[in-house]
Amino acid sequence: MTGPADGDEASARFLRVLDDAASRSTQIAFWWRDDDAETATPALDRLLRLARRNKLPLALAIIPKGADAPLAARLADEPAVTVLQHGWQHMRHSPEGEKKMELGDHRPLAAVLDELSAGRERLQALFPRRFLPVLVPPWNRISATVREARGQAGLPGLSTYGPAPRDTPHWINTHVDLIDWTSRGPLSRSVAYALLCREVERRRSGDREPIGLLTHHLIHQERTWDFLEELLDILARHPAASWPRIADLFALSPSR
């Protein structure tokens, strides 16, 4: 006789808090961002099938320098996909001993903004109907200087990780990353549901920030795919969960 699987208790609690929200006619906004796409791959196909099957909007944070025509062709028939800008080339410029950063103060600001402008232009050309001018910093790290100047590169939107500052236009974050970065393996089911419960409880307490799911399709193991499939099956159908359009979340229009 086998006992409960890892995360069953946390999963049941997550469903209870969602059910309680629904019973109070409370809706909680969710959104989904996936990072690091550059070209069409089988892993990307799998991700897109999940989004399509569940009829959910998906924000793909694409690395501009490596983005190619096969990726543009693959996304041409995916109307629910929005393209965001994942830095320039996902290259570390911080020295050893510091946290990894591409968009820090380690180089002249003008050089950083030139790269970001080139990336925006490349993504606009490849994805003219899907690109939203939102900057997703590699490793979710950006210096205050680059953050405040990003509009000069034509990128008013911003998305990082953790609670976003309140009343800051066009800044929408993610909150639950399905990768355990200490091992680069799957986040355990129990921990993932516990994090989701914490985020839902914060919204029930009055915080209206959308809950952002963060995935990285290129490094998913089967356990991560299995959990993502399970979670999306819940959130796509639960009456307490809503899925606003990505452009509406950021209050921005796609660049053309």
Backbone as CSV, one residue per row, in Angstrom:
resi,resn,N_x,N_y,N_z,CA_x,CA_y,CA_z,C_x,C_y,C_z
1,MET,0.859,-1.203,0.000,0.000,0.000,0.000,0.887,1.242,0.000
2,THR,0.621,2.132,-0.917,1.433,3.337,-1.021,0.755,4.502,-0.318
3,GLY,1.584,5.412,0.189,1.069,6.593,0.859,0.822,7.706,-0.136
4,PRO,0.456,8.883,0.350,0.206,10.016,-0.537,1.493,10.438,-1.243
5,ALA,1.362,10.925,-2.457,2.515,11.403,-3.209,2.976,12.742,-2.655
6,ASP,4.243,13.065,-2.949,4.772,14.361,-2.542,3.885,15.473,-3.072
7,GLY,3.466,16.342,-2.186,2.679,17.493,-2.599,1.186,17.312,-2.567
8,ASP,0.701,16.107,-2.264,-0.756,15.914,-2.260,-1.442,16.814,-1.236
9,GLU,-0.848,16.906,-0.051,-1.453,17.748,0.992,-1.409,19.219,0.583
10,ALA,-0.268,19.654,0.022,-0.154,21.048,-0.419,-1.092,21.327,-1.590
11,SER,-1.251,20.347,-2.478,-2.183,20.503,-3.596,-3.606,20.664,-3.104
12,ALA,-3.984,19.843,-2.115,-5.337,19.931,-1.571,-5.568,21.294,-0.915
13,ARG,-4.550,21.811,-0.245,-4.692,23.127,0.386,-4.831,24.212,-0.680
14,PHE,-4.065,24.099,-1.748,-4.168,25.069,-2.831,-5.577,25.087,-3.414
15,LEU,-6.144,23.908,-3.629,-7.503,23.838,-4.149,-8.503,24.435,-3.167
16,ARG,-8.265,24.237,-1.883,-9.183,24.799,-0.873,-9.162,26.326,-0.904
17,VAL,-7.963,26.914,-1.029,-7.926,28.382,-1.025,-8.541,28.942,-2.307
18,LEU,-8.370,28.221,-3.421,-9.038,28.653,-4.649,-10.553,28.514,-4.517
19,ASP,-10.992,27.395,-3.958,-12.430,27.191,-3.781,-13.018,28.254,-2.866
20,ASP,-12.275,28.609,-1.825,-12.764,29.641,-0.908,-12.878,30.984,-1.629
21,ALA,-11.893,31.291,-2.457,-11.974,32.536,-3.227,-13.189,32.528,-4.146
22,ALA,-13.423,31.391,-4.803,-14.581,31.299,-5.693,-15.885,31.454,-4.924
23,SER,-15.936,30.892,-3.726,-17.165,30.991,-2.931,-17.466,32.424,-2.526
24,ARG,-16.434,33.272,-2.501,-16.612,34.685,-2.174,-16.696,35.553,-3.431
25,SER,-16.813,34.887,-4.585,-16.873,35.580,-5.884,-15.633,36.425,-6.121
26,THR,-14.495,35.931,-5.634,-13.217,36.605,-5.821,-12.451,35.932,-6.950
27,GLN,-11.975,36.731,-7.891,-11.148,36.197,-8.963,-9.707,36.644,-8.773
28,ILE,-8.791,35.731,-9.039,-7.365,35.991,-8.898,-6.731,35.888,-10.272
29,ALA,-6.030,36.945,-10.668,-5.416,36.982,-11.992,-4.099,36.218,-11.994
30,PHE,-3.910,35.400,-13.025,-2.663,34.678,-13.246,-2.107,35.048,-14.617
31,TRP,-0.796,34.907,-14.754,-0.187,35.002,-16.073,1.014,34.084,-16.110
32,TRP,1.539,33.839,-17.317,2.562,32.809,-17.515,3.640,33.361,-18.428
33,ARG,4.884,33.335,-17.915,6.051,33.765,-18.691,7.040,32.615,-18.800
34,ASP,7.546,32.380,-19.995,8.585,31.376,-20.205,9.800,32.062,-20.813
35,ASP,10.994,31.756,-20.278,12.215,32.465,-20.655,13.143,31.646,-21.547
36,ASP,13.958,32.375,-22.328,15.167,31.871,-22.996,14.963,31.301,-24.393
37,ALA,13.803,31.461,-25.005,13.621,30.956,-26.360,14.523,31.715,-27.338
38,GLU,15.055,30.977,-28.319,15.820,31.573,-29.411,15.444,30.976,-30.762
39,THR,15.062,29.694,-30.753,14.706,29.034,-31.997,13.630,27.991,-31.723
40,ALA,13.089,27.440,-32.791,12.072,26.396,-32.644,12.736,25.091,-32.205
41,THR,12.176,24.468,-31.180,12.701,23.216,-30.648,11.541,22.305,-30.270
42,PRO,11.801,21.006,-30.088,10.739,20.121,-29.592,10.199,20.553,-28.231
43,ALA,11.081,21.069,-27.377,10.612,21.533,-26.067,9.656,22.711,-26.217
44,LEU,9.949,23.611,-27.141,9.039,24.733,-27.371,7.710,24.227,-27.921
45,ASP,7.748,23.260,-28.819,6.504,22.673,-29.331,5.654,22.137,-28.185
46,ARG,6.296,21.471,-27.248,5.564,20.903,-26.111,4.938,22.005,-25.272
47,LEU,5.682,23.069,-25.065,5.160,24.203,-24.300,3.950,24.816,-24.998
48,LEU,4.066,25.022,-26.298,2.981,25.644,-27.048,1.740,24.753,-27.085
49,ARG,1.933,23.449,-27.133,0.781,22.543,-27.097,0.028,22.667,-25.776
50,LEU,0.768,22.811,-24.680,0.116,22.977,-23.379,-0.696,24.271,-23.336
51,ALA,-0.109,25.344,-23.839,-0.824,26.622,-23.844,-2.074,26.534,-24.716
52,ARG,-1.939,25.924,-25.882,-3.067,25.836,-26.801,-4.162,24.945,-26.240
53,ARG,-3.766,23.802,-25.672,-4.771,22.877,-25.141,-5.586,23.513,-24.027
54,ASN,-4.928,24.337,-23.213,-5.618,24.968,-22.092,-6.174,26.347,-22.435
55,LYS,-5.942,26.794,-23.677,-6.446,28.093,-24.149,-5.977,29.231,-23.246
56,LEU,-4.657,29.234,-22.964,-4.084,30.225,-22.070,-3.105,31.125,-22.809
57,PRO,-3.085,32.407,-22.445,-2.065,33.297,-23.024,-0.688,32.965,-22.468
58,LEU,0.318,33.086,-23.307,1.693,32.762,-22.929,2.608,33.887,-23.379
59,ALA,3.444,34.373,-22.453,4.457,35.371,-22.784,5.796,34.661,-22.935
60,LEU,6.381,34.740,-24.118,7.693,34.149,-24.374,8.746,35.249,-24.308
61,ALA,9.653,35.147,-23.343,10.768,36.085,-23.252,11.891,35.546,-24.131
62,ILE,12.086,36.187,-25.285,12.994,35.701,-26.320,14.302,36.489,-26.290
63,ILE,15.419,35.774,-26.414,16.743,36.396,-26.456,16.960,36.960,-27.855
64,PRO,17.037,38.274,-28.006,17.014,38.849,-29.359,18.171,38.435,-30.256
65,LYS,19.393,38.434,-29.734,20.535,38.198,-30.605,20.453,36.832,-31.283
66,GLY,19.948,35.827,-30.556,19.873,34.490,-31.121,18.547,34.160,-31.784
67,ALA,17.587,35.071,-31.722,16.263,34.791,-32.295,16.373,34.641,-33.809
68,ASP,15.662,33.648,-34.355,15.840,33.364,-35.778,14.509,33.220,-36.513
69,ALA,14.627,33.085,-37.831,13.443,32.970,-38.684,12.629,31.717,-38.398
70,PRO,13.238,30.544,-38.118,12.420,29.380,-37.785,11.534,29.612,-36.555
71,LEU,12.023,30.360,-35.578,11.180,30.664,-34.420,10.017,31.567,-34.835
72,ALA,10.295,32.555,-35.656,9.218,33.435,-36.127,8.171,32.639,-36.901
73,ALA,8.621,31.709,-37.723,7.679,30.887,-38.483,6.867,29.999,-37.562
74,ARG,7.515,29.466,-36.541,6.802,28.574,-35.613,5.720,29.318,-34.843
75,LEU,5.956,30.574,-34.516,4.984,31.327,-33.721,3.915,32.011,-34.571
76,ALA,4.061,31.936,-35.877,3.142,32.671,-36.754,1.692,32.263,-36.563
77,ASP,1.456,31.012,-36.221,0.079,30.518,-36.054,-0.274,30.285,-34.593
78,GLU,0.363,31.034,-33.700,0.085,30.910,-32.262,-0.447,32.237,-31.746
79,PRO,-1.718,32.524,-31.959,-2.248,33.859,-31.639,-2.219,34.202,-30.157
80,ALA,-2.144,33.200,-29.276,-2.158,33.492,-27.836,-0.766,33.781,-27.278
81,VAL,0.262,33.760,-28.138,1.639,33.997,-27.691,2.008,35.456,-27.872
82,THR,2.570,36.046,-26.820,3.119,37.399,-26.860,4.626,37.304,-26.655
83,VAL,5.377,38.061,-27.432,6.836,38.047,-27.347,7.310,39.221,-26.501
84,LEU,8.153,38.920,-25.515,8.824,39.937,-24.699,10.327,39.869,-24.986
85,GLN,11.065,40.884,-24.544,12.500,40.959,-24.862,13.337,40.529,-23.671
86,HIS,14.116,39.453,-23.850,14.956,38.902,-22.788,16.379,39.439,-22.925
87,GLY,16.552,40.693,-22.499,17.872,41.324,-22.591,18.321,41.464,-24.030
88,TRP,19.622,41.176,-24.265,20.164,41.222,-25.624,20.691,39.846,-26.048
89,GLN,21.679,39.296,-25.269,22.190,37.984,-25.633,22.369,37.062,-24.430
90,HIS,21.811,37.457,-23.285,21.904,36.650,-22.056,23.369,36.357,-21.726
91,MET,24.167,37.407,-21.742,25.593,37.286,-21.439,25.917,37.968,-20.123
92,ARG,26.722,37.309,-19.341,27.139,37.873,-18.063,28.207,38.945,-18.283
93,HIS,28.006,40.106,-17.661,29.006,41.165,-17.672,29.489,41.501,-16.261
94,SER,28.880,40.908,-15.261,29.338,41.120,-13.885,30.563,40.253,-13.625
95,PRO,31.458,40.687,-12.750,32.666,39.902,-12.473,32.366,38.686,-11.605
96,GLU,33.294,37.743,-11.609,33.194,36.598,-10.712,33.102,37.096,-9.276
97,GLY,32.259,36.411,-8.512,32.050,36.829,-7.124,30.806,37.660,-6.944
98,GLU,30.280,38.215,-8.036,29.011,38.931,-8.005,27.942,38.088,-8.686
99,LYS,26.683,38.394,-8.396,25.598,37.688,-9.064,25.613,37.998,-10.558
100,LYS,25.170,37.032,-11.349,25.183,37.188,-12.796,24.248,38.315,-13.223
101,MET,24.764,39.186,-14.081,23.957,40.290,-14.618,24.425,40.621,-16.027
102,GLU,23.472,40.824,-16.887,23.761,41.419,-18.191,23.469,42.905,-18.172
103,LEU,22.432,43.284,-17.451,21.944,44.663,-17.482,22.305,45.385,-16.185
104,GLY,23.599,45.415,-15.886,24.079,46.107,-14.704,24.838,47.370,-15.072
105,ASP,25.606,47.866,-14.090,26.387,49.084,-14.292,27.850,48.765,-14.581
106,HIS,28.107,47.608,-15.149,29.481,47.177,-15.388,30.027,47.711,-16.708
107,ARG,29.145,48.291,-17.524,29.548,48.868,-18.808,28.894,50.235,-18.943
108,PRO,29.346,51.047,-19.894,28.690,52.347,-20.093,27.207,52.171,-20.398
109,LEU,26.385,53.025,-19.825,24.934,52.941,-20.038,24.596,53.026,-21.521
110,ALA,25.295,53.858,-22.262,24.986,54.014,-23.690,25.161,52.693,-24.431
111,ALA,26.170,51.911,-24.061,26.396,50.621,-24.725,25.269,49.652,-24.417
112,VAL,24.817,49.652,-23.180,23.715,48.775,-22.784,22.444,49.157,-23.536
113,LEU,22.154,50.449,-23.595,20.934,50.898,-24.270,21.000,50.656,-25.775
114,ASP,22.184,50.774,-26.352,22.322,50.472,-27.785,21.979,49.012,-28.057
115,GLU,22.455,48.106,-27.210,22.137,46.688,-27.386,20.646,46.439,-27.224
116,LEU,20.056,47.057,-26.216,18.625,46.864,-26.001,17.814,47.415,-27.177
117,SER,18.222,48.534,-27.711,17.529,49.086,-28.880,17.648,48.151,-30.071
118,ALA,18.856,47.596,-30.280,19.046,46.651,-31.383,18.185,45.408,-31.181
119,GLY,18.083,44.958,-29.942,17.244,43.796,-29.661,15.781,44.067,-29.919
120,ARG,15.329,45.242,-29.502,13.924,45.605,-29.746,13.641,45.643,-31.245
121,GLU,14.525,46.258,-32.010,14.320,46.349,-33.450,14.300,44.960,-34.092
122,ARG,15.154,44.077,-33.613,15.194,42.719,-34.179,13.905,41.962,-33.886
123,LEU,13.427,42.063,-32.657,12.195,41.357,-32.298,10.984,41.960,-32.999
124,GLN,10.974,43.273,-33.146,9.879,43.909,-33.875,9.836,43.420,-35.323
125,ALA,11.012,43.236,-35.920,11.064,42.788,-37.306,10.642,41.325,-37.438
126,LEU,11.056,40.490,-36.484,10.739,39.061,-36.550,9.302,38.762,-36.148
127,PHE,8.790,39.534,-35.172,7.463,39.239,-34.601,6.611,40.507,-34.614
128,PRO,6.298,41.043,-35.787,5.654,42.362,-35.852,4.286,42.437,-35.193
129,ARG,3.573,41.320,-35.098,2.241,41.357,-34.480,2.249,40.799,-33.061
130,ARG,3.360,40.313,-32.608,3.399,39.638,-31.304,4.293,40.333,-30.279
131,PHE,5.177,41.212,-30.745,6.151,41.798,-29.823,5.528,42.902,-28.975
132,LEU,5.693,42.781,-27.668,5.266,43.800,-26.715,6.526,44.414,-26.125
133,PRO,6.641,45.738,-26.066,7.892,46.364,-25.632,8.104,46.266,-24.115
134,VAL,8.374,45.038,-23.689,8.590,44.718,-22.276,9.970,44.094,-22.137
135,LEU,10.774,44.617,-21.239,12.111,44.099,-20.980,12.072,43.076,-19.861
136,VAL,12.599,41.883,-20.135,12.772,40.832,-19.135,14.275,40.667,-18.925
137,PRO,14.833,41.167,-17.840,16.282,41.084,-17.654,16.743,39.635,-17.457
138,PRO,17.813,39.221,-18.126,18.377,37.905,-17.832,18.685,37.770,-16.343
139,TRP,18.411,36.603,-15.823,18.550,36.303,-14.391,17.649,37.188,-13.521
140,ASN,16.705,37.897,-14.142,15.769,38.767,-13.418,16.481,39.869,-12.634
141,ARG,17.633,40.297,-13.157,18.411,41.322,-12.450,18.686,42.490,-13.381
142,ILE,18.501,43.689,-12.838,18.737,44.908,-13.609,19.124,46.008,-12.635
143,SER,20.106,46.805,-12.994,20.504,47.902,-12.115,19.446,49.001,-12.160
144,ALA,19.429,49.813,-11.120,18.475,50.922,-11.090,18.709,51.878,-12.254
145,THR,19.979,52.059,-12.623,20.301,52.978,-13.724,19.701,52.505,-15.034
146,VAL,19.904,51.220,-15.364,19.361,50.683,-16.614,17.844,50.620,-16.542
147,ARG,17.334,50.246,-15.387,15.875,50.171,-15.231,15.214,51.519,-15.534
148,GLU,15.781,52.587,-14.981,15.170,53.899,-15.171,15.360,54.426,-16.590
149,ALA,16.400,53.938,-17.276,16.693,54.449,-18.624,16.121,53.581,-19.728
150,ARG,15.474,52.473,-19.406,15.061,51.508,-20.437,14.108,52.111,-21.463
151,GLY,13.333,53.121,-21.044,12.424,53.767,-21.983,13.161,54.406,-23.149
152,GLN,14.416,54.790,-22.939,15.206,55.377,-24.028,15.486,54.348,-25.121
153,ALA,15.418,53.065,-24.766,15.588,51.986,-25.737,14.247,51.513,-26.289
154,GLY,13.183,52.236,-25.958,11.861,51.887,-26.467,11.208,50.736,-25.736
155,LEU,11.577,50.550,-24.453,11.068,49.420,-23.671,10.442,49.924,-22.366
156,PRO,9.229,50.443,-22.431,8.587,50.951,-21.214,8.196,49.862,-20.238
157,GLY,7.959,48.633,-20.713,7.537,47.545,-19.833,8.718,46.867,-19.161
158,LEU,8.431,46.222,-18.025,9.470,45.512,-17.281,8.850,44.326,-16.570
159,SER,9.580,43.208,-16.546,9.138,42.027,-15.803,10.341,41.348,-15.184
160,THR,10.328,41.214,-13.843,11.390,40.526,-13.124,10.752,39.432,-12.278
161,TYR,11.248,39.255,-11.051,10.750,38.175,-10.194,10.517,38.712,-8.789
162,GLY,9.420,38.290,-8.188,9.072,38.739,-6.843,8.044,39.848,-6.886
163,PRO,7.561,40.290,-5.725,6.556,41.349,-5.707,7.049,42.603,-6.426
164,ALA,6.235,43.118,-7.318,6.586,44.355,-8.028,6.209,45.563,-7.176
165,PRO,6.925,46.671,-7.344,6.535,47.887,-6.619,5.109,48.280,-6.975
166,ARG,4.367,48.715,-5.999,2.978,49.094,-6.237,2.900,50.386,-7.033
167,ASP,1.848,50.474,-7.834,1.558,51.687,-8.587,2.703,52.101,-9.507
168,THR,3.386,51.104,-10.074,4.451,51.377,-11.039,3.968,50.935,-12.417
169,PRO,3.737,51.859,-13.334,3.149,51.486,-14.623,4.009,50.493,-15.398
170,HIS,3.355,49.548,-16.033,3.968,48.637,-17.002,4.971,47.654,-16.382
171,TRP,4.927,47.465,-15.069,5.873,46.557,-14.397,5.068,45.405,-13.797
172,ILE,5.182,44.221,-14.400,4.437,43.044,-13.970,5.422,41.892,-13.775
173,ASN,5.452,41.323,-12.592,6.461,40.313,-12.252,5.915,38.896,-12.243
174,THR,6.867,37.955,-12.158,6.552,36.551,-11.898,6.865,36.246,-10.438
175,HIS,6.271,35.148,-9.923,6.376,34.872,-8.485,6.655,33.416,-8.137
176,VAL,6.364,32.510,-9.042,6.566,31.079,-8.773,7.335,30.484,-9.939
177,ASP,8.615,30.189,-9.699,9.498,29.600,-10.708,9.505,28.092,-10.500
178,LEU,9.232,27.336,-11.542,9.132,25.887,-11.408,10.476,25.181,-11.420
179,ILE,11.568,25.944,-11.510,12.906,25.367,-11.433,13.514,25.671,-10.071
180,ASP,14.137,24.651,-9.463,14.938,24.829,-8.247,16.358,25.137,-8.710
181,TRP,16.756,26.407,-8.618,18.027,26.816,-9.213,19.241,26.377,-8.410
182,THR,19.051,25.855,-7.210,20.190,25.286,-6.496,20.669,24.000,-7.158
183,SER,19.741,23.280,-7.790,20.081,22.024,-8.460,19.824,22.069,-9.961
184,ARG,19.166,23.145,-10.445,18.691,23.255,-11.830,17.736,22.122,-12.176
185,GLY,17.110,21.568,-11.154,16.132,20.512,-11.348,14.738,21.000,-11.039
186,PRO,13.761,20.102,-11.054,12.376,20.499,-10.809,12.158,20.990,-9.376
187,LEU,11.384,22.032,-9.237,10.906,22.414,-7.914,9.964,21.319,-7.433
188,SER,10.082,20.936,-6.182,9.226,19.858,-5.701,7.767,20.285,-5.732
189,ARG,6.899,19.320,-5.905,5.469,19.584,-5.994,4.966,20.241,-4.708
190,SER,5.445,19.784,-3.574,4.986,20.351,-2.298,5.417,21.808,-2.164
191,VAL,6.657,22.107,-2.544,7.133,23.488,-2.444,6.384,24.381,-3.430
192,ALA,6.172,23.892,-4.652,5.477,24.704,-5.663,4.066,25.062,-5.202
193,TYR,3.332,24.090,-4.702,1.966,24.382,-4.248,1.978,25.272,-3.015
194,ALA,2.973,25.101,-2.141,3.062,25.977,-0.973,3.300,27.426,-1.404
195,LEU,4.171,27.628,-2.394,4.404,28.989,-2.904,3.147,29.561,-3.531
196,LEU,2.437,28.747,-4.286,1.197,29.211,-4.905,0.161,29.587,-3.849
197,CYS,0.058,28.772,-2.799,-0.878,29.101,-1.711,-0.524,30.441,-1.092
198,ARG,0.763,30.659,-0.862,1.194,31.917,-0.261,0.809,33.102,-1.145
199,GLU,1.000,32.942,-2.454,0.659,34.033,-3.366,-0.847,34.280,-3.410
200,VAL,-1.633,33.213,-3.427,-3.096,33.385,-3.432,-3.546,34.059,-2.141
201,GLU,-2.986,33.653,-1.009,-3.358,34.274,0.261,-3.038,35.772,0.251
202,ARG,-1.929,36.145,-0.373,-1.584,37.565,-0.456,-2.638,38.323,-1.252
203,ARG,-3.158,37.718,-2.322,-4.212,38.379,-3.101,-5.514,38.440,-2.330
204,ARG,-5.813,37.408,-1.571,-7.039,37.424,-0.772,-6.968,38.483,0.320
205,SER,-5.745,38.896,0.671,-5.573,39.937,1.688,-5.614,41.336,1.094
206,GLY,-5.844,41.414,-0.209,-6.030,42.727,-0.818,-5.033,43.108,-1.884
207,ASP,-3.924,42.370,-2.014,-2.949,42.678,-3.057,-3.520,42.231,-4.408
208,ARG,-3.572,43.113,-5.375,-4.193,42.803,-6.653,-3.166,42.486,-7.751
209,GLU,-1.894,42.338,-7.373,-0.875,42.000,-8.366,-1.148,40.620,-8.972
210,PRO,-1.143,40.494,-10.297,-1.341,39.168,-10.900,-0.246,38.201,-10.465
211,ILE,-0.596,36.948,-10.296,0.379,35.923,-9.921,1.056,35.417,-11.191
212,GLY,2.369,35.538,-11.243,3.106,35.135,-12.429,3.775,33.783,-12.269
213,LEU,3.481,32.863,-13.196,4.177,31.575,-13.269,5.380,31.747,-14.183
214,LEU,6.523,31.169,-13.783,7.740,31.286,-14.574,8.247,29.894,-14.930
215,THR,8.439,29.655,-16.236,8.958,28.374,-16.703,10.162,28.616,-17.618
216,HIS,10.921,27.540,-17.836,12.117,27.586,-18.691,12.122,26.297,-19.509
217,HIS,11.398,26.301,-20.626,11.112,25.055,-21.339,12.359,24.279,-21.743
218,LEU,13.463,24.979,-21.982,14.654,24.299,-22.487,15.318,23.385,-21.463
219,ILE,15.046,23.590,-20.178,15.691,22.744,-19.164,14.679,21.945,-18.339
220,HIS,13.434,21.875,-18.774,12.441,21.105,-18.032,12.763,19.612,-18.069
221,GLN,12.694,18.988,-16.907,12.698,17.540,-16.819,11.250,17.053,-16.827
222,GLU,11.063,15.755,-16.916,9.696,15.226,-17.018,8.846,15.619,-15.816
223,ARG,9.447,15.657,-14.640,8.656,16.028,-13.450,8.159,17.462,-13.557
224,THR,8.962,18.337,-14.153,8.512,19.718,-14.337,7.373,19.785,-15.342
225,TRP,7.506,19.065,-16.449,6.417,19.031,-17.430,5.146,18.463,-16.805
226,ASP,5.289,17.394,-16.024,4.108,16.778,-15.400,3.420,17.761,-14.457
227,PHE,4.210,18.467,-13.651,3.607,19.408,-12.719,2.952,20.568,-13.465
228,LEU,3.635,21.084,-14.485,3.056,22.196,-15.246,1.731,21.789,-15.871
229,GLU,1.675,20.593,-16.424,0.431,20.109,-17.010,-0.673,20.021,-15.962
230,GLU,-0.331,19.497,-14.787,-1.309,19.382,-13.694,-1.798,20.755,-13.250
231,LEU,-0.865,21.680,-13.076,-1.226,23.011,-12.591,-2.084,23.767,-13.595
232,LEU,-1.693,23.728,-14.859,-2.473,24.445,-15.868,-3.864,23.862,-16.013
233,ASP,-3.980,22.557,-15.851,-5.298,21.924,-15.917,-6.217,22.479,-14.828
234,ILE,-5.648,22.762,-13.661,-6.433,23.356,-12.572,-6.777,24.810,-12.884
235,LEU,-5.748,25.583,-13.212,-5.925,27.025,-13.313,-6.687,27.455,-14.559
236,ALA,-6.677,26.624,-15.602,-7.420,26.982,-16.804,-8.920,26.831,-16.622
237,ARG,-9.318,26.085,-15.606,-10.736,25.742,-15.459,-11.357,26.200,-14.144
238,HIS,-10.536,26.598,-13.198,-11.097,26.954,-11.887,-11.781,28.314,-11.954
239,PRO,-12.980,28.445,-11.382,-13.708,29.717,-11.481,-13.034,30.879,-10.756
240,ALA,-12.102,30.592,-9.841,-11.424,31.686,-9.145,-10.242,32.241,-9.930
241,ALA,-9.813,31.539,-10.970,-8.627,31.955,-11.724,-9.027,32.664,-13.009
242,SER,-8.440,33.835,-13.229,-8.648,34.545,-14.484,-7.301,34.716,-15.177
243,TRP,-7.342,34.863,-16.502,-6.125,34.960,-17.305,-6.244,36.166,-18.244
244,PRO,-5.886,37.352,-17.776,-5.965,38.534,-18.642,-5.004,38.414,-19.828
245,ARG,-5.302,39.157,-20.875,-4.376,39.254,-21.998,-3.068,39.892,-21.525
246,ILE,-1.953,39.425,-22.083,-0.653,39.932,-21.661,-0.558,41.441,-21.901
247,ALA,-1.015,41.887,-23.053,-0.947,43.327,-23.355,-1.776,44.131,-22.355
248,ASP,-2.897,43.593,-21.921,-3.725,44.299,-20.943,-3.040,44.377,-19.584
249,LEU,-2.341,43.314,-19.211,-1.632,43.320,-17.929,-0.618,44.464,-17.877
250,PHE,0.136,44.599,-18.958,1.188,45.625,-18.989,0.668,46.986,-19.417
251,ALA,-0.591,47.034,-19.835,-1.186,48.281,-20.341,-0.332,48.857,-21.461
252,LEU,0.058,47.963,-22.393,0.854,48.359,-23.546,0.258,47.748,-24.802
253,SER,0.566,48.327,-25.928,0.106,47.795,-27.207,1.276,47.135,-27.929
254,PRO,1.003,46.066,-28.680,2.082,45.446,-29.454,2.721,46.441,-30.392
255,SER,4.056,46.348,-30.490,4.778,47.220,-31.417,4.566,46.752,-32.836
256,ARG,4.481,47.683,-33.747,4.288,47.318,-35.156,5.332,48.032,-36.012
